[in-house]
Amino acid sequence: MRQSLVIANWKLNGDLNLVSQMVQCFSQDSAADYATDVVICPPAPYLSALHAESLACAEDAVNVKVGAQNCSEYTQGAYTGEIAASMLRETGCEYVILGHSERRTLFSEDDSLIAKKLKAAQQAELTVVLCVGESLTERENNHTIEVVTAQLAAALDGADFSRLVIAYEPVWAIGTGKTASPQQAQAVHQEIRQYLSQLSKDKGAKVPLLYGGSVKADNAEVLFAQTDIDGGLIGGASLEADQFRAICRAVKG
């Protein structure tokens, strides 16, 4: 059985108050009531606070896991402003998001750089949430599968599939209010599953596949009900504790 995950990507948002609010919201619930693991990826300055607050929760409460939004391809050295994967691990991180379309477009991160970061993160024992997805033009020209598989191929050479999550986020649906239909999302997830299984027959079938792109409480359940969708990577809706909690509870066992 594959792991289910709902991951909050706060991007350049949030504060210490939101960290406390979010952890307190989930601490009121029993882990037994959730069919998914819950991961929050705040801005880097808040990672240690999130980890500390999560550890302070009751043993039977929802265990909010900690993730980072990015890491360096370097392990150490004269790289001002960079954060090594091993440093993230020491703050309590278990996950790191790599290859997000905003990193690709706004910060010119290409497939080669993402592959280096993925290797560094996995060597530091972080689970990588690798983002892939196509632009609106690429979808309209029927290049979705070609684009997504090329992104996967570039990043996954030599990757450890036991420390891997794939998040399919169509670029045209991120922060736009537009969402791929459940059928559209499932079709791409199915292709990703088949591609991963070609790379590794046994391990590829077990890699969690997440959908991201304007997921909200009112559309999460139908998206997560699709055969090859194991959860979601949530942006704006993850900044509201009650809505994010509702999205997490939309995952059924």
C-alpha positions in Angstrom: 0.0 0.0 0.0 1.3 3.4 -1.0 1.9 6.2 1.5 -0.6 9.1 1.4 0.7 12.6 2.0 -0.7 16.1 2.1 2.0 18.7 2.0 1.7 22.4 2.8 3.9 24.7 0.7 3.7 28.1 2.4 6.1 29.7 -0.1 7.2 33.2 1.1 4.3 33.5 3.5 3.5 32.8 7.2 5.0 33.7 10.5 5.7 32.2 14.0 2.0 32.7 14.9 0.9 30.7 11.9 3.3 27.9 12.9 1.7 27.7 16.4 -1.8 28.0 15.0 -1.3 25.2 12.5 0.3 22.8 15.0 -2.4 23.5 17.6 -5.1 22.9 15.1 -3.8 19.4 14.3 -2.8 18.6 17.9 -6.5 18.6 18.8 -7.0 15.6 16.4 -6.1 12.0 16.9 -3.7 10.5 14.3 -6.0 7.6 14.0 -8.6 9.8 12.4 -6.3 10.6 9.4 -5.6 8.4 6.4 -2.6 10.6 5.5 0.7 12.0 6.8 0.7 15.7 7.2 3.8 17.8 6.2 4.3 21.5 6.4 7.0 23.3 4.5 7.3 26.9 5.9 10.0 29.4 5.1 13.4 28.3 6.3 13.6 30.6 9.4 10.6 28.8 10.9 11.7 25.2 10.4 13.1 24.7 13.9 10.1 26.3 15.6 7.7 24.0 13.6 9.8 21.0 14.6 9.8 21.9 18.3 6.1 22.6 18.4 5.3 19.4 16.7 7.5 17.4 19.2 5.6 19.0 22.0 2.2 17.5 20.9 0.6 14.6 22.6 1.8 11.2 21.4 -1.5 10.2 19.9 -2.1 13.5 18.1 -1.5 14.1 14.5 2.3 14.2 13.9 3.0 17.2 11.7 6.2 16.5 9.8 8.6 19.2 8.7 9.7 19.9 5.2 11.8 22.6 3.4 11.0 24.4 0.2 14.4 24.2 -1.3 18.0 23.2 -0.6 21.5 23.8 -2.1 23.3 21.4 -4.4 26.4 22.1 -2.3 27.2 20.4 1.0 29.4 23.2 2.4 31.7 26.0 1.3 31.7 29.7 0.4 28.2 29.9 -0.9 26.6 32.9 0.8 22.9 32.4 1.4 22.8 28.8 0.6 21.4 26.1 2.9 22.8 22.5 2.7 20.4 19.5 2.9 22.3 18.2 5.9 21.6 21.5 7.7 17.9 21.1 7.0 18.1 17.6 8.4 19.5 19.0 11.6 16.5 21.3 12.0 14.1 18.3 12.0 13.3 18.3 8.3 12.3 15.0 6.7 11.2 16.4 3.3 12.3 19.0 0.8 10.5 20.3 -2.2 12.6 20.5 -5.4 11.8 21.5 -9.0 8.8 23.7 -8.2 7.8 25.6 -11.3 8.4 28.9 -9.4 12.0 27.8 -8.9 12.3 26.8 -12.5 10.9 30.0 -14.0 11.7 32.7 -11.5 15.1 31.5 -10.5 16.2 29.7 -13.7 16.7 26.3 -12.2 17.1 23.8 -14.9 16.8 20.0 -14.9 20.5 19.6 -14.4 20.6 21.7 -11.3 17.5 20.0 -9.9 19.1 16.6 -10.4 22.1 17.8 -8.4 19.9 19.1 -5.6 18.0 15.8 -5.5 21.1 13.8 -5.1 22.4 16.1 -2.3 19.1 15.9 -0.5 18.8 12.2 -0.6 22.4 11.7 0.5 21.4 13.8 3.6 18.5 11.4 4.2 15.7 13.8 3.1 12.8 12.6 1.1 12.5 14.7 -2.1 9.2 16.0 -3.3 10.0 16.4 -7.0 7.6 18.8 -8.8 6.9 18.3 -12.5 4.3 19.9 -14.7 3.6 21.6 -18.0 2.7 25.1 -19.1 -0.7 26.0 -20.6 0.9 26.2 -24.1 2.5 22.8 -23.7 -0.9 21.3 -22.7 -2.7 23.0 -25.5 -0.1 21.5 -27.9 -0.6 18.0 -26.4 3.0 17.9 -25.0 2.0 17.3 -21.4 3.4 13.7 -21.1 6.5 14.5 -23.1 7.3 17.5 -20.8 6.6 15.6 -17.6 8.6 12.5 -18.5 11.5 14.6 -19.7 11.6 16.3 -16.3 11.4 13.0 -14.5 14.1 11.4 -16.7 16.5 14.3 -16.1 16.2 14.2 -12.3 15.8 10.5 -11.5 19.0 9.0 -12.9 20.4 7.2 -9.9 17.7 8.4 -7.5 16.7 6.5 -4.4 13.0 5.7 -5.0 12.5 4.9 -1.3 13.1 8.7 -0.6 11.0 10.1 -3.4 7.6 11.7 -3.8 6.4 13.1 -7.2 4.1 16.1 -7.3 2.4 16.8 -10.5 1.6 20.5 -10.7 0.4 21.8 -14.0 1.9 25.3 -14.2 -1.3 26.8 -15.6 -3.2 25.7 -12.4 -0.8 27.1 -9.7 -2.3 30.1 -8.0 -4.7 30.7 -10.9 -7.9 29.2 -9.4 -7.9 26.8 -12.3 -7.7 23.2 -11.5 -7.2 20.2 -13.7 -10.3 18.0 -13.8 -10.0 14.8 -11.8 -9.9 12.9 -15.0 -7.1 15.1 -16.4 -5.1 14.8 -13.2 -5.6 11.1 -13.1 -4.5 10.6 -16.7 -1.2 12.3 -16.1 -0.6 10.5 -12.7 -1.3 7.2 -14.5 1.4 8.0 -17.1 3.8 9.0 -14.3 3.1 5.8 -12.5 3.8 3.7 -15.6 7.0 5.6 -16.3 8.3 5.1 -12.8 7.5 1.4 -13.0 9.5 1.2 -16.2 12.5 2.7 -14.3 12.0 0.4 -11.3 9.3 -2.2 -11.5 8.9 -2.8 -7.8 9.9 0.6 -6.3 8.2 2.7 -9.0 4.8 1.4 -8.0 5.2 2.5 -4.4 6.3 6.1 -5.0 3.6 8.5 -3.7 2.1 10.7 -6.4 0.6 14.0 -5.4 -1.5 16.6 -7.2 -1.0 20.3 -6.8 -2.6 23.3 -8.4 -5.5 25.3 -6.7 -6.5 22.4 -4.5 -9.1 23.5 -1.9 -11.3 21.9 0.6 -14.2 21.7 -1.9 -12.4 19.9 -4.6 -9.8 17.8 -2.6 -12.0 14.7 -2.0 -12.8 14.1 -5.6 -9.2 14.6 -6.7 -7.8 12.4 -3.9 -10.3 9.6 -4.9 -8.5 9.0 -8.2 -6.6 5.7 -8.4 -3.1 7.1 -8.8 -3.4 10.3 -6.7 -2.0 9.7 -3.2 -2.5 13.2 -1.8 -1.7 16.8 -2.6 0.9 19.6 -2.5 -1.1 22.6 -1.3 -0.2 26.2 -1.8 -2.5 29.1 -0.8 -5.1 26.9 0.9 -2.4 25.7 3.3 -2.2 29.1 4.9 -5.6 28.7 6.5 -5.5 26.1 9.3 -9.1 25.0 9.1 -9.1 24.7 5.3 -5.8 22.8 5.3 -7.1 20.5 8.0 -10.2 19.8 5.8 -8.0 19.0 2.8 -6.0 16.6 4.9 -9.2 14.9 6.1 -10.4 14.5 2.5 -7.9 11.7 2.0 -9.8 8.4 2.6 -8.2 5.2 3.7 
